[in-house]
Amino acid sequence: MLLNEMTVRPAQRDDLPAVVALLKDCRLPHEDIGPGHLTDFLVAEDTHGLAGTVGLERLGANALVRSLAVRTGLRASGLGKRLVAAIENHGRTHGVDALYLLTTTAADFFKHLGYQTVTRNSAPQALQATTEFSSLCPAQAACMVKRLD
């Protein structure tokens, strides 16, 4: 399937099982993802179902990028970049000035998209208090930030 034939849309409540299954398959934190998180999640679909997902955990003018995941077989297709661009736009639309993320495997990917590595303790306290930041993501994960214009 061609990338431009995929639909990227806001996640709906009934997407939760497929989102959690994809996160598990990609070995990403999913334990705290519930229906309330889906307000700030996007999903990509193709004829085979859920192709990818990404979300935000918004805390005022800052947000934590949650769970960028792309189905096996579609990685390196450009879908990840498309989802990041879409969630950045979602953040701008909702008054987010800076996006933070934690990653153990995708620092180079995000660096190419304009994210910069920062120390974990430089992130806003509200983000550091999230479950992902405080307990789900290992201490050796890179912390990255991108200011939205």
LOKE-85191 format. One record per residue (C-alpha): residue in three letters; x, y, z. Coordinates in nm, 4 decimals, padded with zeros to 6 digits. Example, Ala and Ser with C-alpha at 12.3 -4.5 7.8 and 13.67 -1.06 7.14 Angstrom:
Ala; 01.2300; -00.4500; 00.7800
Ser; 01.3670; -00.1060; 00.7140
***
This chain:
Met; 00.0000; 00.0000; 00.0000
Leu; 00.1236; 00.3473; -00.0828
Leu; 00.1810; 00.5906; 00.2004
Asn; -00.0509; 00.8513; 00.0472
Glu; -00.3325; 00.5951; 00.0439
Met; -00.3248; 00.5632; 00.4239
Thr; -00.5657; 00.7538; 00.6408
Val; -00.4341; 00.9375; 00.9468
Arg; -00.7137; 01.0333; 01.1848
Pro; -00.7835; 01.1041; 01.5510
Ala; -00.8059; 00.7859; 01.7545
Gln; -01.1473; 00.6732; 01.8740
Arg; -01.2373; 00.4829; 02.1891
Asp; -01.2800; 00.1571; 01.9959
Asp; -00.9218; 00.1877; 01.8624
Leu; -00.7804; 00.1216; 02.2103
Pro; -00.7327; -00.2581; 02.1792
Ala; -00.5546; -00.2236; 01.8426
Val; -00.3381; 00.0650; 01.9689
Val; -00.2337; -00.1308; 02.2792
Ala; -00.1653; -00.4434; 02.0688
Leu; 00.0580; -00.2440; 01.8308
Leu; 00.2453; -00.0871; 02.1227
Lys; 00.3012; -00.4320; 02.2732
Asp; 00.4203; -00.5652; 01.9374
Cys; 00.6679; -00.2747; 01.9134
Arg; 00.7795; -00.3280; 02.2752
Leu; 00.6721; 00.0221; 02.3772
Pro; 00.5224; 00.1275; 02.7101
His; 00.1484; 00.0636; 02.7075
Glu; 00.0573; -00.0192; 03.0641
Asp; -00.0864; 00.3240; 03.1397
Ile; -00.2615; 00.3846; 02.8053
Gly; -00.6357; 00.4049; 02.8570
Pro; -00.9381; 00.5578; 02.6862
Gly; -00.8557; 00.9036; 02.8252
His; -00.5227; 00.9091; 02.6412
Leu; -00.6879; 00.8590; 02.3038
Thr; -00.8025; 01.2222; 02.2986
Asp; -00.4496; 01.3127; 02.1913
Phe; -00.3662; 01.0036; 01.9845
Leu; -00.3650; 00.9669; 01.6085
Val; -00.3885; 00.6427; 01.4160
Ala; -00.2916; 00.5514; 01.0619
Glu; -00.4982; 00.2910; 00.8822
Asp; -00.4641; 00.0936; 00.5640
Thr; -00.6653; -00.1930; 00.4197
His; -00.5080; -00.4290; 00.6764
Gly; -00.6136; -00.2210; 00.9774
Leu; -00.4000; -00.0198; 01.2160
Ala; -00.0711; 00.0709; 01.0475
Gly; 00.0655; 00.3119; 01.3070
Thr; -00.0074; 00.5360; 01.6005
Val; 00.1354; 00.8290; 01.7927
Gly; 00.0088; 01.0337; 02.0832
Leu; 00.0706; 01.3219; 02.3165
Glu; 00.0395; 01.3552; 02.6890
Arg; -00.0346; 01.7280; 02.7160
Leu; 00.0550; 01.9219; 03.0278
Gly; -00.0025; 02.2896; 02.9592
Ala; 00.2338; 02.4332; 02.6993
Asn; 00.4472; 02.1175; 02.7040
Ala; 00.3673; 01.7658; 02.5934
Leu; 00.5272; 01.4250; 02.6037
Val; 00.5243; 01.2392; 02.2716
Arg; 00.3824; 00.8981; 02.3455
Ser; 00.4081; 00.5777; 02.1610
Leu; 00.5148; 00.6377; 01.8023
Ala; 00.4642; 00.2901; 01.6610
Val; 00.4555; 00.1604; 01.3047
Arg; 00.3474; -00.1913; 01.2092
Thr; 00.6251; -00.4304; 01.1091
Gly; 00.6591; -00.4280; 00.7320
Leu; 00.5821; -00.0564; 00.7085
Arg; 00.8875; 00.0699; 00.8920
Ala; 01.1152; 00.2881; 00.6769
Ser; 00.8118; 00.3669; 00.4565
Gly; 00.7856; 00.7290; 00.5724
Leu; 00.4811; 00.6571; 00.7886
Gly; 00.6687; 00.7380; 01.1102
Lys; 00.7690; 01.0798; 00.9745
Arg; 00.4123; 01.1417; 00.8600
Leu; 00.2764; 01.0542; 01.2051
Val; 00.5320; 01.2786; 01.3798
Ala; 00.4410; 01.5708; 01.1516
Ala; 00.0715; 01.5097; 01.2222
Ile; 00.1181; 01.4964; 01.6010
Glu; 00.3329; 01.8102; 01.5915
Asn; 00.0500; 01.9861; 01.4083
His; -00.1972; 01.8493; 01.6634
Gly; 00.0205; 01.9912; 01.9409
Arg; 00.0421; 02.3343; 01.7755
Thr; -00.3357; 02.3376; 01.7305
His; -00.3779; 02.2692; 02.1025
Gly; -00.1341; 02.5332; 02.2291
Val; 00.1722; 02.3148; 02.2837
Asp; 00.5022; 02.5047; 02.2596
Ala; 00.7455; 02.2174; 02.3176
Leu; 00.7377; 01.8431; 02.2625
Tyr; 00.9501; 01.6141; 02.4775
Leu; 01.0077; 01.2430; 02.4312
Leu; 01.2003; 00.9527; 02.5742
Thr; 01.3520; 00.6888; 02.3486
Thr; 01.5858; 00.3942; 02.3774
Thr; 01.5971; 00.3117; 02.0056
Ala; 01.4945; 00.6080; 01.7895
Ala; 01.7146; 00.9032; 01.8888
Asp; 01.8678; 00.9286; 01.5395
Phe; 01.5232; 00.9186; 01.3771
Phe; 01.4003; 01.2056; 01.5941
Lys; 01.7252; 01.4014; 01.5577
His; 01.6655; 01.4078; 01.1801
Leu; 01.3223; 01.5567; 01.2528
Gly; 01.4636; 01.8471; 01.4538
Tyr; 01.4578; 01.7047; 01.8070
Gln; 01.7549; 01.7801; 02.0319
Thr; 01.8921; 01.5673; 02.3128
Val; 01.8631; 01.7282; 02.6559
Thr; 01.9212; 01.6062; 03.0084
Arg; 01.6260; 01.4255; 03.1569
Asn; 01.6109; 01.6575; 03.4562
Ser; 01.5810; 01.9621; 03.2262
Ala; 01.2291; 01.8558; 03.1264
Pro; 00.9449; 02.0395; 03.3023
Gln; 00.8535; 01.8917; 03.6411
Ala; 00.4993; 01.8094; 03.5261
Leu; 00.6407; 01.5866; 03.2504
Gln; 00.8903; 01.4257; 03.4860
Ala; 00.5971; 01.3310; 03.7103
Thr; 00.4181; 01.1319; 03.4359
Thr; 00.4122; 00.7532; 03.4637
Glu; 00.6073; 00.7154; 03.1403
Phe; 00.8798; 00.9511; 03.2603
Ser; 00.8966; 00.8378; 03.6213
Ser; 00.8619; 00.4601; 03.5922
Leu; 00.7834; 00.3109; 03.2505
Cys; 01.0774; 00.4379; 03.0451
Pro; 01.4242; 00.3306; 03.1635
Ala; 01.6708; 00.5823; 03.3028
Gln; 01.9093; 00.5272; 03.0104
Ala; 01.6476; 00.6476; 02.7589
Ala; 01.7472; 00.9587; 02.5683
Cys; 01.5391; 01.2650; 02.6502
Met; 01.4720; 01.4896; 02.3509
Val; 01.2856; 01.8142; 02.2881
Lys; 01.1561; 02.0109; 01.9930
Arg; 01.0194; 02.3633; 02.0153
Leu; 00.7161; 02.4152; 01.7952
Asp; 00.6954; 02.7405; 01.5951
***
